């Protein structure tokens, strides 16, 4: 099997993109043997995402994307979510109580026929996929008395589509890069589709520079958030310097509803403990930690001095990447799994894909724009 590539093969925009048909043939050969249904379409959508994002058309990049799709959905555009109807009923009941809506009134409203002939209750009971749920929510908001108050702006499942990408990530990415697959601002519908879900999923996985020696850490980042593996290594190094072990979860600040909270994190306390050794004041430390979700954090004085002290204490360079230790929780997760479990599973699928890549001609693109298979 080819050795794991240096991260240069994962840097967006290098080398120049290949011609579409050649890239499709290459990806078609890399897809798992079990992908028989819509194989051409999956290859086309993966290549379309690479072209739209200007990503390097390398075997490493393609296999990384294929491995995540295989892990997250088994190449199903709209995968079945076990127990989805129970999730929806639980959340509807929670919101009914919050908004003081009488149960009798809600039951009567949901007993009415919907636009497809079934009652809303029947449609909730038969929910299988997130796309079905999205359509149902829209119908309830538009047609059921009190539906807008109950559900508008709310959805209990925050990730979806073939790569189970976060809708919030897709919305944020769309503010930076336009995507023709989103019409009338319907980002969630795009995420649930095969082409849109692949586009935003690959953007989340590959469309950012990260100094990792192995794709394993990108797979961990895909699950835990960009730069989580770098930040987890920073927490381990900081814990050794400060003499107080930290949980390497990749979050340097405390968060609430996806935003930094006023509460002080363990990482902040550990940095404050050694601030004199770091020769940094509170404002400089806060400024650096606020950049934890960006590439820039790795260039801050805080980051560099913590690792310098950790290297000195260890008598050797300490790792700058570590898989975050996180227990995964969501309405869709019913078993005890972790970010480490996820990353290792995807990495196993990645290595299998790279074995397949070794058996087919690689897609090579010269600096002058010429190409060869």
N, C-alpha and C positions, 0 to 999 in steps of 0.2 A: 504494500500500500504506500502511496506517496506520503512523504513526511508532512506534518502540519505546516502550513505556509506561514511566513512572516506576515505581519498585519498589513504590509504594503499591498498584498493582493486583495485586501478588503477595503482599500481606500477608494471612495467614490471618484468617478471621473477618470480612472486610469486602468487600462489603456483606452484609446478611442473605441466607441461602441461598434460592434460587428453588424454586418447586414442581417436584417431580421430573419430571413428564411434560413440562413446558415445557423444562426443561434437557436432557432426553433428545433432544427434537426438535432442539434447537440443536446438540448434540454430534453427532448423526447427520449433520447437514448439514456439519459441519466435518471429518468423517473423510475420509481420502484416497479418491479415486474407486475405487482398486483394492481397497478393503475391501468385498467382496461377501458373503463367508461370515460369518455371525453378526454382521452389522453392528448389528442391534438390541441384541444381547447386549453388544457392546463399548461401545456408547453407555450402556447401563444400568449396566455395571460402572464406567465412568469417573465417571458422575454419583453412583453409590453411594459411591465413594471420597471425592468432594468433600463429600457430605452427612455422611459419617461423620467426616471430618476438619475440618468446618466451614470449608472454604476458599471464597474468593470465586469465584462462578460467572461469571467474565469470559471473554471470547474469548481474552485473553492467557494466562490460566491453563489453559484447556482446550487451546489450541493448543500450549502448552509440553508438556503431558502427552502429547498425541497425537504430537508430534514425537519424543519419546523412545521411545514404544512402536514407532513406525514404524522408527526407527533400530535399536533393539535386537532386534526380533523380526519386523518386517514384519507385525505383528498376528497372530502365531501364539502361542497360549496356552502351548504346550510346544514351543519351537523345537528343530529338529534341531541337534545339536552335532557338527560334522565330526570324525571320528577319536575319538569318545568311547570306543569299546571299547579303543583303544590306550592312551588316558589311564588307563583303569581297570586294564588289565593291568600297566602300568608301575608304578602305585602299589601294586597288590596285591603285586607282586614285591618292591618296596622294603620293604613292611611285613613280608612273609614272612621276609626276611633279618634285619630288625630284631628280630623275635620268635623267631628261630631255629627256625622251623617247617620240617620236612623237606619238600623240594619234592615227593617222591613221595607223602607223606601228603596234601598240599594238592591235588595233581593227582587223587588218588583221590577225595577229598571232592567236588571240583568236577565229577567225571565222573558223579556220581549224579543221578538224575532229580529235578527240582524240582517244586513244586506245580502248574505248568502243563504238565507232561509232558516239557519239554525239560530237558537237563542244565544245570547252572549255567554250565558252560563255553560251551555253545551260546547261552545268554542273554547272557553277557558279549560274545561275538563279534558278536551282532546288535544291541547297544545303539545307539539313535539319539538318545534324548532324556534329559534329566535326570530326568524323572518316572519313566521306565522304570528308570533307574539307582537311584533312591531306593527303589523297590519291591524291586528285586533285592537291594540291600544289606540291606534289612530281612529278606528271606527267608534270605539267607546267615547273618546274625546269629542268626536264630531256629532254623535247621534244620541248618546245616552244622557238623560237629564242629570246634571251634576257631574258628568264624566270629565269635563274640563277641569273642574275644581279638584276632582279626585286624582287624576293622572297626568295632567298637563305638566310637561317639563320633567317627567319622572319615568324611569325604567329600571326595574330591579336587576337586570343583567347589563353589566357595563362593558363587556367584551363580546365579540361575535365574529362570524365569518370563518373561512377556512383556516385562518391563522390566529383566530381568537384575539384579534388586536383590540386595544382599548379605543372606544369611540372618542374619548377625551383626547387621546393622542392624535387620532385622525383629524379632529377639529383643529388642534394646535398646528399640526403639520400643514393643513390646508391654508392656514394664515401665512405660512412662509412660502409655500409652493403651490401654485394652482393645479387642479386636477380636473380634467374634463368629465370624469366619470361621476361627479357630484352635480346634480341638477336641483335647482330651487332650494339649495342649502340642505338637502336631504343626505347628510353625512352618514347617518346610521344605516340607511338603506344601501348606500354604497359599500359600507363595511360588511354588510351581510351578503353581498353578491360575491361571486367567484372572482371576477376581475378586480373589483374595488378592494375586497378583502385581501387579495394577494398584493395589490399595490401598496396599501397602507402597512401591511405586515412586513413586506420586504423593506419599506422605508424605515420602519421601527428597528429592524434587525441590522441593516447595513448602511443606512444613509447618515452616518456620523463617523468621524475618525476616533479610533481608540487604540492605545498602545499595548495591545494584547499579543502575547506570544502564541496563543492557541485560540481557535474559534470557540472552545468550551466557554470562555468568559463572555463572548457575545451572546451565546445561548442563555447564560445566566442573566445577562443584562436584559434580554428579551423578556424574561419572566419577572425580573425584579426592578427594572428601570435602567435607563441609560447610565453608564458609568458606575453602576452599583458594585461591580467586581473591583474596579479601581478603588472605590471608596471603602469597600470592605477590607482591602489590604491596608489602606490608610488607618483604619480603626485598629487593626491588629498591630501595626507598627506603633501607633500612638499609645496603645495600651501597654506595650512593653516599656516605652520611654517613661510614661506616667506612673507605672507601677500599679495600675488598676485595670484588669482585663475588661475589655469591651465586647459586647455581642456584635460580631461583624455582619450587620444587616444591610449595610450600604447606604443607610440614611444618617447623615451627619447631624441634621437638625430634626426636631420633632415636627410631625405633620398632622394636620386635621383637615379632612375633606380635600386632600391633595395640595394643601397650602401650608407653608411654614407657620407654626403656632408660636405663641409667646412663651410656652413652656420651655425650660432649659433641658437640653438633651444630655445624655451621659457623655457623648463626645465633646460637647461644649465644656462640660465640667472638667474633663480630662485635659483639654487644651488650656483652660484657665489655670489649672494646677501647675503647668510647666511654662506659663507665658514668659517668665523671666529668662528661663533657659532659651526660649525661642526668640527673645528680644523683640517681641511684638506686643503692641497695646491692644486694648479691647476692640477698638474700631477696626484695626487691621485684621484681627482674627475674625470678627463678624463679617467683614467684607469678603474675606476668602471663603468662609463657610457658605455664604450665600450663593457661591458659584459651584456648589457641589454637583449640580446636574449638568454641568457644561464641561467642555474640554479645557476651558481656561483654568479650572481649579488645579489641574496638574502643573500649571506654570506659576502658581502663587508661591510666595515666600514661605507661607505656613506649610504647605505640602512638602516643599523641598527641604526645609529645616527639620521637620519631623522625621523624614526618611534619613536625613544625614545623621541625626542622633540615634535612630534605630540601627543604622548600619554600624555606627561606632560601637554601640552597646553589644551588637551581635558579633562584631569582628569580621563581618562579611556583608555584602549587599542582601537586604531582605526583599522578598517578593513584592512587586507592585501590582499584583492581581491576586484575588482570592474569591472563590465562589461564595456569595452571601449566604448566611445561615438563616433561612426564613421558612417558617411553617406557612403553607399556603391555605388561605381561607376565602371562600366565596360561596354564594348560594348554589353554584354549580358543582362544587367540590365536595364529595361525600366521603373520601378516604384521607388518611394521613399522608400527605405528600409535601415535599419541600422543594425549594429552588434548586438545591443540589441534585435531587432526584430528577427533576425536569431537565437540567443541563446535561446530566450524564446520559439520559435517554435520547436526547436530541443528538448528542455527540456520537452515540453509537450508530444512529441512523446516518449521520454525516459520514462516518467512516465507511459504511456500506456503500453510500453513494460514490465516494471517492474510489472505492474498489471498482465500481462500474465505470467510472471515468477513465481508469487506467486501461480499460478494454476497448475504448473508442478513441478516435483521434480528437485531440484537444482543439479548442477554438482559439487560434492565435491571431492577434491583430497587431500589425506593425505600427510603429510610431508615425509613419507617413500616411496611414489610413488604409494601406492595402491589407488584404486578409488572406488567410489560408486555413484549411481544416487539417 
